[in-house]
Amino acid sequence: PPSLHRTHAYCTNHSRLEKCNQDILDYVEEFRDFSKMVLSRLAGLNNYKAEVKSEVENLLTRIERAQRDIDYFGSVTDSNTCIEVHEDLVKQQLFEEAEEKKKLKLMLNASCDHMLAGIKSLKVVKKTGDKHGSWMKDPGKKHTKIYLLNGSVNNVILEFANIMTFMESNHTLKARRVTLPFPWEGTGHVIYQGFLFYHRYGSLNEIIKFNIQKRNTADQMLLPGAGRIPAYQLSPSTKIDLAIDEQGLWAIHAEPETGGNIVITKINHITMAVEHTWDTSCNSKDAEAAFMACNTLYVVYNFPSGGTSRIQCVYDVLDAVNTYEIPVLHFPKRQGSHSTIHYNPKEKQLFAWGDGSQIIYKLHTKQKV
């Protein structure tokens, strides 16, 4: 009958629930036992870990003692040898430095023994051209020709027979025009022994050697490290400033790796090869120009808005000048700025270009200490 069937189904379901409950209770009991066993083993592991840690610390202490003993015995047996090696290295280094100085003195003719003591006077020879430019004589020739290079980018030199012709009002009509194959960059060019040396416009650091008489390029070279930043912060168009002194051709530039400090390079003007390079302590910040005289770099500083120019950093490549005892040297009378200041070793004067004026500064010199 239907009622009997329902009773049988109810009993079956009830017995299943009871079995399920019992199974759950059994699982709970098993899990409790398992947890106790795990906790017990973990406690044992912690004890074992502490024992191992103690043994390792003990071993490390013994190793440190052994190392101290080894160091002590090593220092006793090897101390004399180490001192001898150290002294030999120092002697070798001093010998090499002395030999290097000897070579430099031979190369740079140590008989050049004067230094700048002051700037006596100035003469404004003429006012012509742009704000930036350079003008000069050739200290390597007997003639009295004047050369004018107007602007920071140009390719025409004006050559005058002498300074009187240059000073005339219609001076450009009497000038010989020399056109260069490549324009120059900046105002750092020089003329020496009939050749114009200049930084080629558009190149990073190519220096051109141009024969003025024959009107052709005689040679060129690359100046490693130069051309990435201006040689002087206040003359941003000049990346390489070339200079002439009693020893010949030099290049002045700044490098970012030296924090903007100025680097000077001696160049053989005949072969266009680098002879030696010096990292100086003179910074290019607030510098407007520099020049070489008797193996010594003189850096000229000013204010960004213009003012009284002053020499306040000096670097002698042969250490013949105590640069820390040199006072700041001020340029006389004139307020403004310079785009070029170049030394003429033949006349012992400075040829400068300041705000479109061509200026000569006479110098007061003394013996190097």
C-alpha positions as a printed NumPy array, in Angstrom:
array([[  0.   ,   0.   ,   0.   ],
       [  1.205,   3.653,  -0.505],
       [  1.448,   4.368,   3.217],
       [  3.885,   1.484,   3.773],
       [  6.063,   2.659,   0.863],
       [  6.357,   6.194,   2.38 ],
       [  7.336,   4.733,   5.805],
       [ 10.117,   2.648,   4.221],
       [ 11.514,   5.683,   2.32 ],
       [ 11.55 ,   7.793,   5.519],
       [ 13.492,   5.131,   7.456],
       [ 16.039,   4.797,   4.673],
       [ 16.721,   8.573,   4.54 ],
       [ 16.982,   8.787,   8.339],
       [ 19.598,   6.025,   8.495],
       [ 21.638,   7.756,   5.779],
       [ 21.699,  11.067,   7.724],
       [ 22.833,   9.272,  10.861],
       [ 25.65 ,   7.58 ,   8.94 ],
       [ 26.654,  10.918,   7.448],
       [ 26.766,  12.549,  10.874],
       [ 28.865,   9.713,  12.229],
       [ 31.295,  10.   ,   9.317],
       [ 31.689,  13.723,   9.984],
       [ 32.407,  13.101,  13.659],
       [ 35.007,  10.492,  12.705],
       [ 36.676,  12.951,  10.294],
       [ 36.758,  15.664,  12.994],
       [ 38.387,  13.258,  15.435],
       [ 40.966,  12.202,  12.848],
       [ 41.764,  15.84 ,  12.036],
       [ 42.262,  16.614,  15.741],
       [ 44.679,  13.696,  16.076],
       [ 46.515,  14.806,  12.923],
       [ 46.775,  18.411,  14.216],
       [ 48.204,  17.201,  17.534],
       [ 50.79 ,  15.103,  15.674],
       [ 51.811,  18.054,  13.403],
       [ 52.105,  20.473,  16.358],
       [ 54.154,  17.89 ,  18.236],
       [ 56.537,  17.459,  15.269],
       [ 56.817,  21.249,  14.776],
       [ 57.809,  21.642,  18.395],
       [ 60.453,  19.005,  17.838],
       [ 61.692,  20.801,  14.72 ],
       [ 61.998,  24.099,  16.626],
       [ 64.08 ,  22.352,  19.254],
       [ 66.223,  20.791,  16.535],
       [ 66.503,  24.184,  14.765],
       [ 67.714,  25.799,  17.975],
       [ 70.315,  23.025,  18.422],
       [ 71.547,  23.425,  14.823],
       [ 71.693,  27.23 ,  15.185],
       [ 73.73 ,  26.889,  18.363],
       [ 76.18 ,  24.495,  16.677],
       [ 76.561,  26.788,  13.623],
       [ 77.238,  29.832,  15.83 ],
       [ 79.827,  27.823,  17.734],
       [ 81.484,  26.787,  14.452],
       [ 81.537,  30.406,  13.179],
       [ 83.208,  31.558,  16.382],
       [ 85.943,  28.929,  15.934],
       [ 86.428,  29.935,  12.269],
       [ 86.793,  33.627,  13.217],
       [ 89.436,  32.722,  15.809],
       [ 91.314,  30.662,  13.227],
       [ 91.128,  33.552,  10.702],
       [ 92.531,  36.004,  13.274],
       [ 95.416,  33.626,  13.929],
       [ 96.115,  33.3  ,  10.186],
       [ 96.025,  37.108,   9.73 ],
       [ 98.387,  37.59 ,  12.649],
       [100.953,  35.105,  11.36 ],
       [100.616,  36.544,   7.827],
       [101.228,  40.092,   9.027],
       [104.309,  39.012,  10.995],
       [105.901,  37.143,   8.085],
       [104.892,  39.411,   5.171],
       [105.025,  42.944,   6.615],
       [108.561,  43.685,   5.414],
       [107.823,  42.397,   1.902],
       [104.641,  44.498,   1.64 ],
       [106.448,  47.669,   2.688],
       [109.222,  47.052,   0.171],
       [106.723,  46.515,  -2.664],
       [104.807,  49.656,  -1.666],
       [107.986,  51.742,  -1.594],
       [109.015,  50.385,  -5.008],
       [105.654,  51.384,  -6.468],
       [105.957,  54.904,  -5.064],
       [109.524,  55.234,  -6.395],
       [108.41 ,  54.016,  -9.828],
       [105.506,  56.462,  -9.892],
       [107.728,  59.397,  -8.859],
       [110.299,  58.429, -11.487],
       [107.637,  58.271, -14.224],
       [106.234,  61.669, -13.193],
       [109.713,  63.211, -13.239],
       [110.427,  61.755, -16.683],
       [107.086,  63.066, -17.974],
       [107.928,  66.567, -16.693],
       [111.354,  66.394, -18.348],
       [109.755,  65.503, -21.676],
       [107.223,  68.326, -21.34 ],
       [109.938,  70.855, -20.494],
       [111.934,  69.796, -23.543],
       [108.845,  69.989, -25.735],
       [107.687,  73.339, -24.312],
       [111.068,  75.084, -24.033],
       [111.367,  75.813, -20.31 ],
       [113.298,  79.035, -21.055],
       [109.895,  80.749, -21.363],
       [109.869,  82.126, -17.832],
       [107.598,  85.178, -17.688],
       [104.074,  85.461, -16.318],
       [101.334,  88.047, -16.36 ],
       [101.447,  90.561, -13.5  ],
       [ 98.827,  93.024, -14.715],
       [ 97.073,  94.686, -17.645],
       [ 98.585,  98.144, -18.097],
       [ 96.37 ,  99.866, -20.622],
       [ 93.938,  99.464, -23.475],
       [ 93.589, 101.042, -26.869],
       [ 90.382, 100.845, -28.903],
       [ 91.833, 100.591, -32.412],
       [ 88.535, 100.551, -34.296],
       [ 84.834,  99.796, -33.952],
       [ 83.586,  97.749, -36.878],
       [ 81.629,  94.595, -37.539],
       [ 79.255,  92.515, -35.45 ],
       [ 79.08 ,  92.024, -31.682],
       [ 81.169,  88.848, -32.089],
       [ 84.332,  88.362, -34.096],
       [ 88.127,  88.255, -33.921],
       [ 91.074,  90.166, -35.308],
       [ 94.796,  89.424, -35.201],
       [ 98.294,  89.598, -36.583],
       [100.413,  86.592, -37.532],
       [103.072,  86.284, -34.794],
       [104.936,  83.72 , -36.894],
       [105.601,  86.155, -39.771],
       [107.636,  89.363, -40.106],
       [104.941,  91.244, -42.018],
       [102.532,  93.677, -40.341],
       [ 99.282,  92.447, -41.907],
       [ 96.029,  92.638, -39.962],
       [ 93.31 ,  90.   , -40.347],
       [ 89.637,  90.585, -39.549],
       [ 87.174,  87.69 , -39.141],
       [ 83.717,  89.146, -38.542],
       [ 80.877,  87.182, -36.931],
       [ 80.654,  83.782, -35.248],
       [ 79.77 ,  82.028, -38.537],
       [ 81.356,  83.28 , -41.767],
       [ 83.712,  82.203, -44.547],
       [ 85.434,  85.465, -45.578],
       [ 88.696,  86.826, -44.101],
       [ 89.614,  90.481, -44.641],
       [ 93.374,  91.034, -44.915],
       [ 94.851,  94.536, -44.453],
       [ 98.403,  95.607, -45.323],
       [ 98.981,  97.122, -41.862],
       [ 97.175,  98.585, -38.862],
       [ 97.015, 102.084, -40.392],
       [ 95.107, 100.754, -43.416],
       [ 92.776,  98.885, -41.066],
       [ 92.065, 102.058, -39.078],
       [ 90.983, 104.07 , -42.135],
       [ 87.294, 104.885, -42.492],
       [ 86.941, 103.1  , -45.845],
       [ 89.086, 100.177, -44.684],
       [ 86.937,  97.427, -46.258],
       [ 87.614,  98.811, -49.756],
       [ 91.356,  98.34 , -49.239],
       [ 91.112,  94.818, -47.829],
       [ 92.047,  91.631, -49.63 ],
       [ 89.138,  89.209, -49.36 ],
       [ 89.981,  85.556, -48.811],
       [ 87.092,  83.104, -49.123],
       [ 87.334,  79.855, -47.164],
       [ 86.122,  76.487, -48.534],
       [ 84.212,  75.874, -45.262],
       [ 82.819,  78.506, -42.854],
       [ 84.142,  78.851, -39.316],
       [ 82.225,  78.383, -36.064],
       [ 82.699,  80.622, -33.032],
       [ 85.486,  83.178, -32.678],
       [ 88.352,  80.955, -31.556],
       [ 90.497,  81.004, -34.719],
       [ 94.183,  81.944, -34.981],
       [ 96.665,  82.727, -37.744],
       [100.188,  81.363, -37.407],
       [103.041,  81.128, -39.931],
       [100.753,  81.868, -42.871],
       [ 97.999,  79.421, -41.914],
       [ 94.528,  80.016, -40.497],
       [ 93.499,  77.404, -37.926],
       [ 89.757,  77.293, -37.229],
       [ 86.854,  75.143, -36.009],
       [ 84.826,  74.067, -39.046],
       [ 81.176,  75.095, -38.85 ],
       [ 78.739,  72.16 , -38.614],
       [ 81.366,  69.719, -37.331],
       [ 81.678,  68.526, -33.751],
       [ 85.422,  69.075, -33.367],
       [ 87.129,  69.319, -36.762],
       [ 89.972,  71.843, -36.952],
       [ 90.953,  73.104, -40.408],
       [ 94.458,  74.287, -41.349],
       [ 94.081,  76.727, -44.262],
       [ 96.944,  78.209, -46.312],
       [ 96.04 ,  81.901, -46.671],
       [ 98.499,  82.63 , -49.517],
       [ 97.642,  79.584, -51.615],
       [ 93.981,  79.675, -50.592],
       [ 93.648,  75.947, -50.025],
       [ 93.118,  73.507, -47.151],
       [ 96.507,  72.191, -46.06 ],
       [ 95.328,  69.755, -43.372],
       [ 92.647,  68.975, -40.822],
       [ 92.296,  67.077, -37.56 ],
       [ 89.699,  66.015, -34.98 ],
       [ 90.1  ,  67.161, -31.372],
       [ 88.915,  64.28 , -29.135],
       [ 86.373,  65.222, -26.454],
       [ 85.827,  68.773, -27.719],
       [ 82.801,  70.459, -29.271],
       [ 79.981,  69.19 , -27.062],
       [ 79.676,  72.236, -24.779],
       [ 80.952,  75.822, -25.122],
       [ 84.534,  76.504, -24.061],
       [ 83.165,  79.466, -22.068],
       [ 79.64 ,  79.795, -20.683],
       [ 79.375,  83.487, -21.652],
       [ 80.552,  82.856, -25.245],
       [ 78.229,  80.008, -26.288],
       [ 79.141,  80.123, -30.008],
       [ 82.775,  79.145, -29.325],
       [ 83.156,  75.407, -28.68 ],
       [ 86.902,  75.286, -29.492],
       [ 89.157,  78.269, -28.806],
       [ 92.556,  78.051, -30.49 ],
       [ 95.507,  79.976, -29.092],
       [ 99.112,  80.849, -29.942],
       [101.924,  81.522, -27.479],
       [105.713,  81.249, -27.46 ],
       [105.382,  77.459, -27.823],
       [103.004,  77.422, -30.787],
       [ 99.449,  76.149, -31.213],
       [ 97.031,  75.239, -28.41 ],
       [ 93.335,  74.317, -28.219],
       [ 91.076,  75.272, -25.312],
       [ 87.717,  73.587, -24.696],
       [ 85.445,  72.326, -21.901],
       [ 84.048,  68.852, -21.3  ],
       [ 80.881,  67.758, -19.471],
       [ 82.794,  64.865, -17.84 ],
       [ 85.022,  67.36 , -15.987],
       [ 82.039,  69.305, -14.664],
       [ 82.6  ,  72.033, -17.232],
       [ 86.26 ,  72.475, -16.34 ],
       [ 88.53 ,  73.698, -19.108],
       [ 90.831,  71.269, -20.954],
       [ 93.912,  72.481, -22.843],
       [ 95.673,  70.585, -25.62 ],
       [ 99.077,  71.22 , -27.192],
       [ 98.908,  70.667, -30.961],
       [101.829,  70.355, -33.35 ],
       [100.947,  73.052, -35.896],
       [102.979,  71.331, -38.648],
       [101.681,  67.747, -38.327],
       [ 98.313,  68.643, -36.686],
       [ 98.916,  65.917, -34.096],
       [ 97.971,  66.146, -30.408],
       [101.138,  66.352, -28.3  ],
       [ 99.675,  66.504, -24.796],
       [ 96.422,  67.28 , -22.941],
       [ 95.862,  68.784, -19.483],
       [ 92.67 ,  68.821, -17.37 ],
       [ 92.711,  72.169, -15.575],
       [ 90.998,  73.316, -12.379],
       [ 89.538,  76.376, -14.176],
       [ 85.779,  76.209, -14.705],
       [ 83.96 ,  77.511, -17.78 ],
       [ 81.053,  78.891, -15.725],
       [ 80.904,  82.706, -16.059],
       [ 84.007,  82.592, -18.272],
       [ 83.952,  84.676, -21.468],
       [ 87.418,  84.031, -22.94 ],
       [ 90.916,  82.722, -22.244],
       [ 94.408,  82.855, -23.706],
       [ 97.734,  81.038, -23.458],
       [100.994,  82.884, -22.665],
       [104.295,  81.172, -21.901],
       [102.778,  77.71 , -21.206],
       [100.15 ,  79.255, -18.927],
       [ 96.385,  79.446, -19.318],
       [ 94.668,  82.667, -18.193],
       [ 90.861,  82.463, -17.958],
       [ 88.811,  85.668, -18.173],
       [ 85.518,  85.883, -16.259],
       [ 82.669,  88.383, -16.328],
       [ 79.036,  88.827, -15.356],
       [ 76.29 ,  87.492, -17.666],
       [ 75.013,  91.045, -18.224],
       [ 78.552,  92.375, -18.837],
       [ 80.851,  94.285, -16.51 ],
       [ 84.523,  94.491, -15.639],
       [ 86.366,  91.503, -17.087],
       [ 88.853,  89.839, -14.75 ],
       [ 91.413,  87.021, -14.79 ],
       [ 90.779,  84.858, -11.757],
       [ 91.984,  81.409, -12.763],
       [ 95.511,  80.595, -13.942],
       [ 96.934,  77.181, -14.87 ],
       [100.61 ,  76.589, -15.666],
       [101.202,  73.276, -17.462],
       [104.727,  72.965, -16.008],
       [103.738,  73.96 , -12.441],
       [106.199,  76.85 , -12.643],
       [103.627,  79.295, -11.25 ],
       [102.058,  79.156,  -7.799],
       [ 98.557,  79.886,  -9.08 ],
       [ 97.093,  80.278,  -5.577],
       [ 99.22 ,  83.366,  -4.885],
       [ 98.198,  85.213,  -8.071],
       [ 95.751,  88.066,  -7.365],
       [ 92.645,  88.655,  -9.478],
       [ 93.692,  90.787, -12.472],
       [ 91.098,  93.291, -13.724],
       [ 90.907,  94.699, -17.242],
       [ 91.173,  98.507, -17.112],
       [ 88.509, 101.207, -17.647],
       [ 86.165,  99.29 , -19.925],
       [ 82.674,  97.954, -19.065],
       [ 81.181,  95.305, -21.344],
       [ 82.138,  91.842, -22.564],
       [ 84.647,  90.097, -24.834],
       [ 83.964,  87.479, -27.466],
       [ 87.716,  86.953, -28.114],
       [ 90.965,  87.636, -26.274],
       [ 94.113,  86.31 , -27.971],
       [ 97.734,  86.725, -26.956],
       [100.352,  87.762, -29.508],
       [103.703,  86.314, -28.343],
       [105.695,  88.469, -30.766],
       [104.321,  91.775, -29.455],
       [103.463,  90.56 , -25.92 ],
       [100.   ,  92.111, -26.246],
       [ 96.381,  90.967, -26.195],
       [ 94.189,  91.391, -29.282],
       [ 90.554,  91.477, -28.132],
       [ 87.103,  91.866, -29.682],
       [ 84.616,  93.482, -27.317],
       [ 81.049,  94.345, -28.356],
       [ 82.137,  95.177, -31.91 ],
       [ 85.306,  97.052, -30.874],
       [ 88.823,  95.911, -31.795],
       [ 91.029,  96.442, -28.738],
       [ 94.713,  96.038, -27.844],
       [ 95.697,  95.468, -24.204],
       [ 99.289,  96.077, -23.156],
       [100.616,  93.754, -20.476],
       [102.828,  93.992, -17.433],
       [104.886,  90.795, -16.933],
       [107.33 ,  89.466, -14.354],
       [109.566,  86.428, -13.86 ],
       [107.896,  83.176, -12.851],
       [108.675,  82.325,  -9.253]])
